[in-house]
Amino acid sequence: MTPAVFTDVYRKFTDLVQRSLVEEDEGPQIPEKVIRCVWNDQFLETDALKTTLGKKIEVVFPGHWNFGSGPDFKNAVIVVDGETLEGDVELHVYGEDWKAHGHSDNNEYDNVVLHVFMWKSRRRQRQKPSPDNLSRPHIHELELKPYLKEGLLKLNEQLDFDSYPLLNQFNTGLCHGPLKRLPHARFEELLNTAGDARVQVKMDRFHDRIIQNGYEQTFYEGIAEALGYPANKQPFRELAQRVPVEDLVRLIPETGTPAERAQPLQAILLGVSGLLDSRFPPSDELAGESLQYVGQLRALWKQKGGPWRDRVMPADDWKFGRMRPANFPYRRIAALSHLVLEHQPRGLFEDFISFVDTMVSICEAKGYNERTGKKVARFFYLETDDYWTRHYTPGGKKLQGNQKLIGPDRAREIYINIAIPICLIYARASRSQPLEAFLHRGFSTPSPHADNQWLRFMKRYILGDEERLLSSLKSDRQTQGLMQVYQDFCTRNKNNCLRCRFPGVVDRYFS
C-alpha cells in the first residue's frame, strides 16, 4: 500500500486560475492588501514623510480598517504642514487607480483627506505632480515606495495576512451556495487538498531560509515566529535573526537549575529586544524576587551584551494591546530560552527529528492514533519553574500558581505551522517516505483544533455556520485548507465576490 503523501492537486488548479487572471489583465505586481497592511502597521520611515507636493505629513492615526464599501481606512488623523485633518484614507497600488476606479464621481469618497499608493504610475516616466490630478484638490497624496522600512519582497514575505483584519465580516460569500451543494466527500476532498497546499506554501517560505541558514536556525526562527503569533510574529522573527541560536547556545552555563541556566539567554534576548531597557521598572520600584531577578538580568546584559549592543531593536516594535497577559512578549521570550536550553547539546531540530523518527518506528509497529499526534505536539509543551511562570510582567503581582510558558494549544500550532513544513522539506531531501507519511497522518488525523477569530470568521463567511459543512472540519488538514481557500481567493479579491473565481472553481473541479 502506498503511504499517504501531501498532494499538489489544489495548487495546480489555483495556479491555472491565477495564470488566467494574468492573461486577462496584467494588473498590479503586488496585492493591494500588502499596501493595506503596510499602512495599518505603518511600516514606514514616518519621520520623513512628505506628500507628492512636498508637504510634510505626520500620521497621528492611520484610521480604522474599513470592512465595507468606500475608502479603505475610516476616521484617520493626519497633520499636513502643521494643519490637523480628520477623514478617510484610500489606498491603491498606483496613483492613477483613483480615476480608473471612478472615485471622483462617488460620494462615498467625499470625506477622503489622503490618497496613498505604492507608485504614482504604471509608466516608468513619472507624471509631474499636479494639485488637481484627483479632481478633488483638497485631497493630499502620498507615494509609499520611497518611505518603506524594508524592500517590497521582504515585506511581502514578512507580512502574515492571517493576522490582519478580515473584510466584509457580516455577509456570506457567493461561494457558500456552490459549497453547500457539493456532496460531502467532494467538499472534504477540496478541504484536504487545500490543506496540503497550505503546508506547501509554508514549505516554499522556509526552503530558501534552510539553504541559507540551515535547519537548526530556520527551525528556531520559525518557533520564535509561532511564539509571537499573531501580533508579535515579525518582531520575534527579527529577534531570532539578531540573536542566532548558535550564539545563544554559547551562553548556557554548564551547571545550575534550568531557571539559572536560562537566565543568560533571557538577558541577551530581552536586551536585544529593547524591552529590558525600556519596559522594565527601575530597581527602586522592585522588591523581593522581582528585584533579584531583574537585577541579575541587568548585570548579565551589562557583562555579556557587548557584542549585541548594535543589534538592539526599538521597544515600540512589540505589541501588548488587546492581548492576554499570558501571551506577553516577556513570557514568550522566556519560553524560547527554555526550548533552546532543553534541547542541547544536539539542538532543537536534531532532537525533534530524532524524536519523530522514534515515533515513526513505533507507529509502523503499532499504528497511528490521536494520542500519537498529541504526544508529538507535546515536544513543544513547556512546563518549568521560572520567574515568568509566576509573573506576567516584570515586577508584577505574583500569580497564585505556576502558568505554563507554552501550553498544549500553542504547542500544537508550532507543530502544525512550523514543524510539519520544515520536516517535510527534510523528509523529501532525505527521500524518507515513512517520515512524510507520518507527518501526513499527524496532519490528517481527526483532532480538536484551537479556535480563533479568523477561523470563526471563515466558518461564517464561507461555510455559513451550517452544521453539515462545519462537520467536515475534523482535522488540522481541513481547517488549514479552509484558511488556504480564504487566502487564495477572498483576500486576493478584497472580498469582492463578484470578481472571485472560487465559485466557478468549485463547480468546475469538484461538483
C-alpha positions as CSV (number, residue, x, y, z in Angstrom):
1,M,0.0,0.0,0.0
2,T,1.4,3.4,-1.0
3,P,1.9,5.7,2.0
4,A,-0.2,8.9,2.2
5,V,1.6,12.0,1.0
6,F,0.9,15.7,0.7
7,T,-0.8,16.3,-2.7
8,D,-0.4,19.3,-5.0
9,V,-3.8,18.9,-6.7
10,Y,-5.2,22.1,-5.2
11,R,-2.1,24.2,-6.1
12,K,-2.3,23.1,-9.7
13,F,-5.7,24.4,-10.3
14,T,-5.2,27.6,-8.3
15,D,-2.1,28.2,-10.4
16,L,-4.3,27.8,-13.5
17,V,-6.8,30.3,-12.2
18,Q,-4.1,32.8,-11.3
19,R,-2.5,32.4,-14.8
20,S,-5.8,33.0,-16.5
21,L,-6.2,36.2,-14.4
22,V,-2.8,37.4,-15.6
23,E,-3.6,36.7,-19.2
24,E,-6.8,38.7,-18.9
25,D,-5.4,41.7,-17.0
26,E,-1.8,42.5,-16.4
27,G,-2.7,44.1,-13.1
28,P,-0.5,45.1,-10.2
29,Q,2.5,43.1,-9.2
30,I,1.6,43.1,-5.5
31,P,-1.8,42.6,-3.9
32,E,-3.4,45.8,-2.6
33,K,-3.8,44.1,0.8
34,V,0.0,44.3,1.2
35,I,-0.4,48.1,1.0
36,R,-3.2,48.0,3.5
37,C,-1.0,46.0,5.9
38,V,1.9,48.4,5.4
39,W,-0.4,51.4,6.1
40,N,-2.2,49.7,9.0
41,D,1.1,49.0,10.9
42,Q,3.0,52.0,9.5
43,F,6.0,50.0,8.2
44,L,7.3,53.4,7.0
45,E,10.1,55.9,7.8
46,T,7.4,58.1,9.3
47,D,9.7,61.0,10.3
48,A,10.5,61.7,6.7
49,L,7.0,61.5,5.1
50,K,6.1,64.1,2.5
51,T,3.2,64.4,0.1
52,T,3.7,64.3,-3.6
53,L,3.7,68.2,-3.5
54,G,6.5,68.2,-0.9
55,K,4.4,69.0,2.2
56,K,5.5,67.4,5.5
57,I,3.0,64.8,6.7
58,E,2.6,63.2,10.1
59,V,0.3,60.2,10.6
60,V,-1.3,60.6,14.1
61,F,-3.8,57.7,13.5
62,P,-3.9,55.6,10.3
63,G,-7.6,55.1,10.6
64,H,-9.9,52.1,11.2
65,W,-9.7,49.3,8.7
66,N,-12.9,49.5,6.7
67,F,-14.9,46.3,6.3
68,G,-17.5,47.7,3.9
69,S,-17.6,49.7,0.8
70,G,-15.9,53.1,0.4
71,P,-12.5,54.2,1.5
72,D,-10.0,51.6,2.8
73,F,-9.5,53.3,6.2
74,K,-12.0,55.5,8.1
75,N,-11.6,58.3,10.6
76,A,-7.8,58.8,10.2
77,V,-6.0,61.7,11.7
78,I,-3.1,63.3,9.8
79,V,-1.1,66.6,10.1
80,V,0.0,68.3,6.9
81,D,2.3,71.2,7.2
82,G,1.0,71.8,10.7
83,E,-2.7,71.5,9.8
84,T,-4.6,68.7,11.5
85,L,-7.0,66.8,9.2
86,E,-9.5,64.2,10.1
87,G,-11.1,62.0,7.5
88,D,-10.7,58.8,5.4
89,V,-7.8,57.3,3.6
90,E,-8.0,55.5,0.2
91,L,-5.2,53.1,-0.9
92,H,-4.2,51.9,-4.3
93,V,-1.2,50.2,-5.9
94,Y,-0.9,53.0,-8.5
95,G,-1.9,56.6,-8.0
96,E,-3.8,56.7,-11.3
97,D,-6.1,54.0,-10.0
98,W,-8.2,56.7,-8.3
99,K,-9.5,57.9,-11.6
100,A,-9.6,54.3,-13.1
101,H,-11.9,53.3,-10.2
102,G,-14.2,56.3,-10.6
103,H,-13.8,57.6,-7.1
104,S,-14.1,61.2,-8.1
105,D,-17.7,60.6,-9.0
106,N,-18.6,58.5,-6.0
107,N,-19.9,60.4,-2.9
108,E,-18.7,57.6,-0.6
109,Y,-15.2,59.2,-1.0
110,D,-16.2,62.8,-0.2
111,N,-14.5,62.5,3.2
112,V,-11.2,61.3,1.9
113,V,-8.3,63.5,3.1
114,L,-5.4,61.3,1.9
115,H,-4.8,59.2,-1.1
116,V,-2.0,56.6,-0.5
117,F,-0.4,54.5,-3.2
118,M,2.8,52.5,-3.8
119,W,3.7,54.0,-7.1
120,K,2.5,57.2,-8.9
121,S,2.0,55.5,-12.2
122,R,2.4,52.2,-14.1
123,R,4.7,54.0,-16.5
124,R,8.4,54.4,-15.8
125,Q,8.2,58.1,-16.8
126,R,6.6,59.7,-13.7
127,Q,4.0,62.4,-14.2
128,K,4.7,65.8,-12.7
129,P,2.6,66.3,-9.6
130,S,-0.5,68.3,-10.1
131,P,-2.7,69.8,-7.4
132,D,-5.9,68.8,-9.3
133,N,-5.0,65.3,-10.5
134,L,-7.8,63.8,-8.4
135,S,-10.4,66.3,-9.5
136,R,-10.5,67.0,-5.7
137,P,-7.8,69.5,-4.8
138,H,-8.4,69.1,-1.0
139,I,-7.1,65.5,-1.1
140,H,-3.4,65.1,-0.3
141,E,-1.4,62.3,-1.9
142,L,1.4,60.1,-0.5
143,E,3.6,57.8,-2.5
144,L,4.8,55.0,-0.2
145,K,7.7,53.4,-2.1
146,P,10.4,55.9,-1.1
147,Y,9.5,55.5,2.6
148,L,9.3,51.8,3.1
149,K,11.3,50.4,6.1
150,E,12.0,47.2,4.1
151,G,12.1,46.3,0.4
152,L,8.8,45.1,-1.1
153,L,9.9,41.5,-1.4
154,K,11.0,41.3,2.2
155,L,7.8,43.0,3.4
156,N,5.6,40.6,1.3
157,E,7.4,37.7,2.9
158,Q,7.2,39.0,6.4
159,L,3.5,40.1,6.3
160,D,1.2,37.4,7.5
161,F,-2.3,38.1,6.0
162,D,-3.9,35.8,8.6
163,S,-3.1,38.3,11.4
164,Y,-4.7,41.3,9.7
165,P,-8.4,42.3,9.7
166,L,-10.7,40.3,7.5
167,L,-13.1,42.1,5.2
168,N,-16.9,42.0,4.7
169,Q,-17.4,40.4,8.1
170,F,-21.2,40.5,8.1
171,N,-22.1,38.6,4.9
172,T,-21.8,35.1,3.4
173,G,-19.7,34.8,0.3
174,L,-21.1,33.7,-3.0
175,C,-19.0,30.5,-2.7
176,H,-21.3,29.4,0.1
177,G,-24.0,28.2,-2.3
178,P,-21.8,26.0,-4.5
179,L,-20.1,24.6,-1.4
180,K,-23.4,23.8,0.1
181,R,-24.4,21.8,-3.0
182,L,-21.3,19.7,-3.0
183,P,-21.5,16.1,-1.9
184,H,-19.9,15.6,1.5
185,A,-17.0,13.6,0.1
186,R,-16.2,16.1,-2.6
187,F,-16.3,19.0,-0.1
188,E,-13.8,17.1,2.2
189,E,-11.6,16.5,-0.8
190,L,-11.5,20.2,-1.5
191,L,-10.5,21.0,2.1
192,N,-7.9,18.2,2.2
193,T,-6.1,19.2,-1.0
194,A,-6.2,22.9,0.1
195,G,-4.8,21.9,3.4
196,D,-1.9,20.1,1.7
197,A,-1.4,23.2,-0.4
198,R,-1.1,25.4,2.7
199,V,1.7,23.2,4.0
200,Q,3.5,23.5,0.6
201,V,3.1,27.3,0.7
202,K,4.8,27.3,4.1
203,M,7.5,25.0,2.7
204,D,8.2,27.5,0.0
205,R,8.7,30.2,2.6
206,F,11.1,28.1,4.6
207,H,13.0,26.4,1.8
208,D,15.4,29.3,0.9
209,R,16.0,30.1,4.6
210,I,17.1,26.5,5.1
211,I,19.5,26.7,2.2
212,Q,20.9,29.9,3.6
213,N,20.9,29.3,7.3
214,G,20.5,25.6,7.9
215,Y,17.7,23.6,9.5
216,E,18.6,24.5,13.1
217,Q,18.5,28.3,12.7
218,T,15.4,28.1,10.5
219,F,13.6,25.9,12.9
220,Y,14.5,28.3,15.8
221,E,13.3,31.3,13.8
222,G,10.0,29.5,12.9
223,I,9.3,28.6,16.5
224,A,10.1,32.2,17.5
225,E,7.5,33.4,15.0
226,A,4.9,31.0,16.3
227,L,5.5,32.2,19.8
228,G,4.8,35.7,18.7
229,Y,1.8,34.9,16.5
230,P,-0.2,36.9,15.6
231,A,0.6,40.4,16.9
232,N,4.4,39.9,17.5
233,K,5.3,37.4,14.8
234,Q,7.5,39.9,12.9
235,P,9.5,41.2,15.9
236,F,10.0,37.7,17.2
237,R,11.5,36.6,13.8
238,E,13.6,39.8,13.8
239,L,14.9,38.9,17.4
240,A,15.7,35.4,16.4
241,Q,17.7,36.7,13.4
242,R,19.6,39.2,15.5
243,V,20.4,36.6,18.1
244,P,21.1,33.4,16.2
245,V,20.7,30.1,18.1
246,E,24.3,29.2,17.8
247,D,25.2,32.4,19.7
248,L,22.6,31.7,22.4
249,V,23.9,28.2,23.0
250,R,27.4,29.5,23.8
251,L,25.9,31.4,26.7
252,I,24.5,28.4,28.6
253,P,26.3,27.7,31.9
254,E,27.4,24.1,32.5
255,T,25.7,23.9,35.9
256,G,22.7,25.3,37.8
257,T,18.9,24.8,37.7
258,P,17.0,25.2,34.4
259,A,15.9,28.7,35.5
260,E,19.5,29.7,36.4
261,R,20.9,28.3,33.1
262,A,18.2,30.0,31.1
263,Q,18.9,33.5,32.6
264,P,21.9,34.5,30.4
265,L,19.8,33.6,27.4
266,Q,16.9,35.7,28.7
267,A,19.2,38.6,29.4
268,I,20.5,38.7,25.9
269,L,17.1,38.1,24.2
270,L,15.4,40.7,26.4
271,G,18.3,43.1,26.0
272,V,18.3,42.9,22.2
273,S,14.5,43.1,22.1
274,G,14.8,46.5,23.6
275,L,12.4,45.6,26.3
276,L,14.9,45.2,29.2
277,D,16.0,48.9,28.9
278,S,12.6,50.3,28.0
279,R,9.8,48.3,29.6
280,F,11.4,47.0,32.9
281,P,10.8,49.1,36.0
282,P,13.8,50.8,37.8
283,S,15.3,48.9,40.7
284,D,13.8,51.3,43.3
285,E,10.3,50.2,42.2
286,L,11.0,46.5,42.6
287,A,11.2,44.2,45.6
288,G,11.8,40.6,46.6
289,E,12.0,38.0,43.8
290,S,11.5,40.7,41.1
291,L,14.3,42.9,42.4
292,Q,16.7,39.9,42.5
293,Y,15.7,38.6,39.0
294,V,15.7,41.9,37.2
295,G,19.0,42.8,38.9
296,Q,20.6,39.6,37.6
297,L,19.3,40.2,34.1
298,R,20.7,43.7,34.0
299,A,24.0,42.5,35.4
300,L,24.2,39.8,32.8
301,W,23.3,42.2,30.0
302,K,26.0,44.6,31.1
303,Q,28.5,41.8,31.4
304,K,27.7,39.8,28.2
305,G,25.7,42.2,26.0
306,G,28.6,44.0,24.3
307,P,28.5,42.1,21.0
308,W,24.8,42.7,20.7
309,R,24.6,46.4,21.6
310,D,24.4,47.5,17.9
311,R,21.6,45.0,17.3
312,V,19.0,46.3,19.9
313,M,15.5,46.6,18.5
314,P,13.2,49.5,19.1
315,A,11.0,48.6,22.1
316,D,8.0,50.1,20.2
317,D,8.1,47.1,17.7
318,W,6.5,45.0,20.4
319,K,2.7,44.9,20.8
320,F,0.9,44.5,24.1
321,G,-2.5,45.8,23.4
322,R,-5.6,43.5,23.2
323,M,-3.5,40.6,24.3
324,R,-3.9,38.1,27.1
325,P,-1.1,38.8,29.7
326,A,-0.1,35.1,29.4
327,N,1.0,35.9,25.8
328,F,3.0,39.0,26.6
329,P,6.4,39.0,24.8
330,Y,8.4,38.7,28.1
331,R,6.9,35.2,28.8
332,R,7.3,34.1,25.1
333,I,10.9,35.2,25.1
334,A,11.5,33.2,28.3
335,A,9.8,30.2,26.6
336,L,12.2,30.5,23.7
337,S,15.2,30.5,26.0
338,H,14.0,27.3,27.8
339,L,13.3,25.5,24.5
340,V,16.8,26.2,23.3
341,L,18.2,25.1,26.7
342,E,16.2,21.9,26.9
343,H,17.5,20.6,23.6
344,Q,21.2,21.0,24.0
345,P,23.7,19.7,23.1
346,R,22.1,18.4,19.9
347,G,19.8,21.3,19.1
348,L,16.0,21.8,18.7
349,F,15.7,20.4,15.2
350,E,18.0,17.4,15.7
351,D,16.2,16.5,18.8
352,F,12.8,16.8,17.1
353,I,13.8,14.7,14.1
354,S,15.2,12.0,16.3
355,F,12.1,12.0,18.4
356,V,9.9,11.8,15.3
357,D,12.0,9.0,13.8
358,T,11.4,7.0,17.0
359,M,7.7,7.7,16.7
360,V,7.7,6.6,13.1
361,S,9.2,3.2,14.1
362,I,6.6,2.8,16.9
363,C,3.7,3.6,14.6
364,E,4.9,1.2,11.9
365,A,4.6,-1.5,14.5
366,K,1.5,-0.3,16.5
367,G,-0.3,2.1,14.2
368,Y,-1.1,5.8,14.5
369,N,-3.9,7.4,16.5
370,E,-5.0,10.7,18.0
371,R,-2.8,10.1,21.1
372,T,0.2,9.8,18.8
373,G,-0.4,13.3,17.4
374,K,-0.8,14.7,20.9
375,K,2.4,13.1,22.0
376,V,4.4,14.6,19.1
377,A,2.9,18.1,19.7
378,R,3.9,17.9,23.3
379,F,7.5,18.1,22.3
380,F,7.0,21.8,22.3
381,Y,5.0,21.9,25.6
382,L,6.9,23.8,28.2
383,E,6.2,23.4,31.9
384,T,9.1,24.5,34.0
385,D,9.9,26.6,37.1
386,D,10.9,30.1,36.2
387,Y,10.3,33.7,37.2
388,W,8.0,34.0,34.2
389,T,5.8,31.1,35.2
390,R,4.9,33.1,38.3
391,H,4.6,36.6,36.7
392,Y,3.0,38.2,33.6
393,T,5.0,41.4,33.8
394,P,8.4,42.4,35.3
395,G,7.7,43.4,38.9
396,G,4.1,42.5,38.5
397,K,1.9,40.7,41.1
398,K,3.0,37.1,41.7
399,L,0.5,34.6,40.3
400,Q,-1.2,32.1,42.6
401,G,0.0,29.1,40.7
402,N,2.6,28.5,38.0
403,Q,1.4,29.2,34.5
404,K,2.9,27.1,31.6
405,L,5.2,29.1,29.3
406,I,3.9,27.0,26.3
407,G,0.5,25.2,26.7
408,P,-1.0,22.4,24.6
409,D,-2.7,24.8,22.1
410,R,0.4,26.8,21.3
411,A,2.5,23.6,21.2
412,R,0.2,22.2,18.5
413,E,0.2,25.4,16.5
414,I,4.1,25.2,16.4
415,Y,3.8,21.6,15.3
416,I,1.3,22.2,12.5
417,N,2.6,25.6,11.2
418,I,6.4,25.2,11.7
419,A,7.5,21.6,12.4
420,I,5.5,19.9,9.7
421,P,6.5,22.1,6.7
422,I,10.2,22.2,7.8
423,C,10.3,18.4,8.5
424,L,8.6,17.7,5.2
425,I,11.4,19.6,3.4
426,Y,13.8,17.4,5.3
427,A,11.8,14.2,4.5
428,R,11.8,14.9,0.8
429,A,15.5,15.9,0.8
430,S,16.4,12.7,2.6
431,R,13.9,10.6,0.5
432,S,12.2,9.4,3.6
433,Q,8.7,8.3,2.6
434,P,7.9,6.9,6.0
435,L,8.6,10.3,7.6
436,E,6.4,12.1,5.1
437,A,3.6,9.5,5.6
438,F,3.9,10.0,9.4
439,L,3.7,13.8,9.1
440,H,0.7,13.4,6.8
441,R,-1.1,11.2,9.3
442,G,-0.5,13.8,12.0
443,F,-1.9,16.5,9.8
444,S,-4.9,14.4,8.7
445,T,-6.0,12.5,11.9
446,P,-9.1,14.0,13.5
447,S,-8.2,16.1,16.5
448,P,-9.7,19.1,18.3
449,H,-8.4,22.3,16.8
450,A,-7.9,25.6,18.6
451,D,-10.5,28.2,17.6
452,N,-9.6,31.8,16.8
453,Q,-11.3,34.9,15.4
454,W,-10.0,34.2,11.9
455,L,-11.4,30.7,11.8
456,R,-14.7,31.8,13.3
457,F,-15.0,34.4,10.6
458,M,-14.3,31.9,7.8
459,K,-16.8,29.4,9.3
460,R,-19.4,32.2,9.0
461,Y,-18.3,33.8,5.7
462,I,-17.5,30.7,3.6
463,L,-19.5,27.9,5.4
464,G,-22.4,30.0,6.6
465,D,-22.1,28.3,10.1
466,E,-24.0,25.3,8.7
467,E,-23.5,22.2,10.7
468,R,-23.3,19.9,7.7
469,L,-20.3,21.9,6.3
470,L,-18.8,22.5,9.8
471,S,-18.8,18.8,10.5
472,S,-16.1,18.4,7.8
473,L,-13.6,20.4,9.9
474,K,-12.3,17.4,11.8
475,S,-8.6,17.6,11.3
476,D,-5.9,20.3,11.0
477,R,-5.6,19.4,7.4
478,Q,-9.2,20.5,6.8
479,T,-9.1,23.7,9.0
480,Q,-5.9,24.7,7.3
481,G,-7.5,24.0,4.0
482,L,-10.3,26.4,4.8
483,M,-7.7,29.1,5.6
484,Q,-5.9,28.5,2.4
485,V,-9.1,28.9,0.3
486,Y,-9.7,32.2,2.0
487,Q,-6.1,33.4,1.3
488,D,-6.1,32.2,-2.3
489,F,-9.5,33.8,-3.2
490,C,-11.1,36.1,-0.6
491,T,-8.0,38.2,0.2
492,R,-6.8,38.5,-3.4
493,N,-10.2,39.9,-4.4
494,K,-10.7,42.2,-1.3
495,N,-13.7,40.0,-0.6
496,N,-15.3,41.3,-3.8
497,C,-17.4,38.2,-4.6
498,L,-18.4,39.5,-8.0
499,R,-14.8,39.2,-9.2
500,C,-14.0,35.9,-7.4
501,R,-13.3,32.7,-9.4
502,F,-13.8,30.3,-6.5
503,P,-17.5,29.6,-7.0
504,G,-16.6,28.6,-10.6
505,V,-13.7,26.5,-9.4
506,V,-16.0,24.6,-7.0
507,D,-18.5,23.9,-9.8
508,R,-15.8,23.0,-12.4
509,Y,-13.4,20.9,-10.4
510,F,-15.3,19.4,-7.5
511,S,-19.0,19.2,-8.3
